[in-house]
């Protein structure tokens, strides 16, 4: 795994670099004390992981991520200021390490990146059409997805998801259990992860699993006793899809 380290404190760079060497499997391509110089390197080189401080002169770590274009590598923030944690996770940072960083905590963060890379490699075995439908190359079918919820990536079995509800800035994923999952993803992002043939948008605030529908009552879909509205602008598409 190729990475770079960004921190305006050389001693902090030395700590992370020594951890990388001790853990193994991580190649530190370059280190930077200036985030602007790192920005050019990230945009022109192929790297998978960035360890970045947040409080730095000229441009901080948060603004660095926001300024990136194209494919963004995985980020692990390393900082002495825990108040930035929520903003960091809003940018889909893999983890947030507070200085001084314990080595076991460092290992845990890196292992999260490895798991996400592994998941990404699995997903590349599928061809995703421009319409968002998924065709399988190998004859197998991915039966799970990962969604980010608070400080972790949660694995969900696709077949267990009953419906997804939009709640202002969040999506609430109902999976047939008493505990639903909240995520900051939007409908476009979650639908890209799910098979188009199984999940359809029935309302601006609802996506449903057609296999979980119990009945249709006028302008409502019933799933496990829950009545989900069918939006007027979605009605024709829904009825055609369900052959009603």
Residue pairs with C-beta under 8 A, 6 or more apart in sequence:
1 25
1 26
1 27
1 48
1 49
1 113
1 114
1 117
2 27
2 29
2 46
2 47
2 48
2 49
3 20
3 26
3 27
3 28
3 29
3 47
3 48
3 49
3 50
3 51
4 28
4 29
4 30
4 31
4 32
4 38
4 41
4 42
4 47
4 49
4 50
4 51
5 13
5 16
5 17
5 20
5 28
5 30
5 31
5 32
5 50
5 51
5 52
6 31
6 32
6 33
6 35
6 38
6 50
6 51
6 52
6 53
6 56
6 61
6 64
7 13
7 16
7 31
7 32
7 33
7 51
7 52
7 53
7 56
7 78
8 33
8 34
8 53
8 55
8 56
8 57
9 33
9 53
10 33
12 53
12 78
12 99
13 31
13 33
15 100
15 101
16 51
16 78
16 101
16 106
17 28
17 31
19 101
19 103
19 106
20 26
20 28
21 28
22 103
23 106
23 107
23 110
26 49
26 110
29 45
29 47
30 41
32 38
32 41
34 56
34 57
34 58
35 52
35 56
35 58
35 59
35 60
35 61
35 64
36 58
36 59
38 50
38 52
38 64
39 59
39 64
39 67
39 68
41 47
42 50
42 68
42 73
43 68
43 69
43 70
47 73
48 73
48 74
48 113
48 117
49 73
49 74
49 75
49 76
49 110
49 113
50 73
50 74
50 75
50 76
51 76
51 78
52 61
52 64
52 65
52 75
52 76
52 77
52 78
53 61
53 77
53 78
53 79
54 60
54 61
54 62
54 77
54 79
54 81
54 84
54 88
55 61
55 79
55 80
55 81
59 67
61 75
61 77
61 79
61 88
62 84
62 87
62 88
62 91
65 72
65 75
65 91
65 93
66 91
74 94
74 113
74 116
74 117
75 88
75 91
75 92
75 93
75 94
76 93
76 94
76 95
76 96
76 97
76 109
76 110
76 113
77 84
77 88
77 93
77 95
77 96
77 97
78 97
78 99
78 101
79 96
79 97
79 98
79 99
80 98
80 99
82 96
82 98
84 96
85 96
88 96
89 96
89 148
89 150
89 151
90 184
92 148
94 109
94 112
94 113
94 116
95 108
95 109
95 112
95 113
96 151
97 105
97 106
97 109
112 153
115 153
116 146
116 153
119 146
122 142
123 142
125 136
125 137
125 138
125 140
126 134
126 135
126 136
126 137
126 142
127 134
127 135
127 137
128 134
128 192
129 135
131 196
132 191
132 192
132 196
133 195
133 196
133 197
134 142
134 195
134 196
142 158
143 157
143 158
143 159
144 155
144 156
144 157
144 158
145 155
145 156
145 158
145 193
145 194
146 153
146 154
146 155
146 156
147 153
147 154
147 156
147 173
147 181
147 183
147 185
147 190
147 193
148 154
148 183
148 184
148 185
149 181
149 182
149 183
150 182
154 181
156 173
156 175
156 181
157 175
158 194
158 195
158 198
159 211
160 175
160 176
160 177
161 173
161 174
161 175
161 176
161 194
161 199
161 209
162 174
162 175
162 176
162 208
162 209
162 212
162 223
162 224
162 226
163 174
163 206
163 207
163 208
163 209
163 212
163 223
163 226
163 228
164 171
164 172
164 173
164 174
164 187
164 190
164 199
164 206
164 207
164 208
165 171
165 172
165 174
165 205
165 206
166 172
166 187
166 204
166 205
166 206
167 182
167 205
169 184
170 182
170 183
170 184
171 182
171 183
171 184
171 185
171 186
171 187
171 190
172 180
172 181
172 182
173 180
173 181
173 182
173 183
173 190
174 180
174 226
175 181
176 212
176 224
183 190
187 201
187 207
190 207
191 199
191 201
191 207
194 207
198 209
198 210
198 211
199 207
199 208
199 209
199 210
200 207
200 208
200 210
200 237
200 238
200 241
201 207
201 234
201 237
202 208
202 221
202 228
202 229
202 230
202 231
202 234
202 238
203 228
203 229
203 230
203 231
203 234
204 231
204 233
204 234
206 228
206 229
208 221
208 223
208 228
209 223
210 241
210 242
212 223
212 224
213 221
213 222
213 223
213 242
214 222
214 223
214 224
215 221
215 222
216 222
216 242
216 244
217 227
219 229
219 230
219 235
220 227
220 228
220 229
220 230
221 227
221 228
221 229
221 230
221 238
222 228
230 238
238 244
